[in-house]
Amino acid sequence: PALARIVAEAAATAVAERGRFTLGLSGGSLVELLSRELPPALSATPAADPSRWLVAFCDERLVPPEHPESTFGAYRVSGAGPGARPELRDVSPTRAVSG
């Protein structure tokens, strides 16, 4: 619960100070952890207001959301995101990769 509590408290502070909270999420075991721990932490911290969040996926694969390697897809399926319709930024698998 510590990580989810830290995220919720940081969100509440950012929303109060700047009107927006920006969060970068990776995949893997974090998806399961947040799906379990973030909803109660947000319930306990109403000022965190997930509708004021911008969520980006830090290690997203260049695959469609339905693909098992998609971090965005994993969060969407698990319901692990912050809920309340945050703004989500995902990767378009139809765009070319340039380096």
C-alpha positions in Angstrom: 0.0 0.0 0.0 3.0 2.4 0.4 3.5 3.0 -3.3 -0.2 3.6 -4.0 -0.4 6.0 -1.0 2.7 7.9 -2.2 1.2 8.2 -5.7 -2.2 9.4 -4.2 -0.5 12.0 -1.9 1.8 13.3 -4.7 -1.3 13.6 -6.9 -3.2 15.5 -4.3 -0.3 17.9 -3.9 0.2 18.4 -7.6 -3.5 19.0 -8.3 -3.7 21.5 -5.4 -0.5 23.4 -6.6 -0.7 23.1 -10.3 -4.2 21.7 -11.2 -2.7 18.7 -12.9 -0.8 15.5 -11.9 1.5 13.8 -14.5 2.4 10.1 -14.0 4.6 7.8 -16.0 3.7 4.1 -15.6 5.7 1.1 -16.6 4.3 -2.4 -17.1 5.1 -5.8 -15.6 4.3 -6.4 -12.0 3.3 -2.8 -11.5 0.0 -3.4 -13.3 -1.1 -6.0 -10.7 0.2 -4.0 -7.8 -1.6 -0.8 -8.8 -4.8 -2.6 -9.7 -5.0 -3.9 -6.2 -3.6 -0.9 -4.2 -4.4 2.3 -6.1 -8.3 2.3 -5.8 -8.3 2.2 -2.0 -5.5 4.8 -1.8 -7.5 7.2 -4.1 -10.7 6.6 -2.0 -8.7 7.7 1.1 -7.3 10.8 -0.8 -10.2 12.5 -2.6 -8.0 15.6 -3.4 -6.0 13.3 -5.7 -8.8 13.8 -8.3 -7.9 11.3 -11.1 -9.7 13.4 -13.7 -6.8 15.9 -13.4 -4.2 13.3 -14.2 -2.1 12.9 -17.4 -0.9 9.3 -17.6 1.9 8.2 -20.0 3.3 4.8 -20.5 7.1 4.8 -20.1 8.1 1.5 -21.7 5.3 1.0 -24.2 5.9 -1.4 -27.1 5.0 -0.4 -30.6 2.1 -2.9 -30.7 -1.7 -2.5 -30.7 -3.4 -2.2 -27.3 -4.8 -5.8 -27.7 -1.3 -7.2 -28.0 0.0 -9.0 -24.8 3.1 -6.8 -24.8 1.2 -3.6 -24.7 1.5 -1.7 -21.4 -1.4 0.5 -22.2 -3.5 -2.6 -23.0 -2.5 -4.3 -19.7 -3.6 -1.3 -17.7 -6.8 -0.9 -19.6 -7.7 -4.6 -19.2 -6.8 -4.7 -15.5 -8.6 -1.5 -14.5 -5.4 -0.6 -12.7 -5.3 3.0 -13.9 -6.4 5.9 -11.7 -10.0 5.7 -12.9 -12.2 8.8 -13.3 -11.1 9.2 -16.9 -7.5 10.5 -16.6 -6.0 11.8 -19.8 -4.0 8.8 -21.2 -1.1 9.0 -23.7 -0.4 5.8 -25.6 1.8 4.9 -28.5 0.3 4.6 -32.0 1.5 1.3 -33.5 0.8 2.7 -37.0 3.4 5.4 -36.8 7.0 4.7 -38.0 9.8 4.4 -35.5 12.6 6.8 -36.2 15.9 6.9 -34.4 
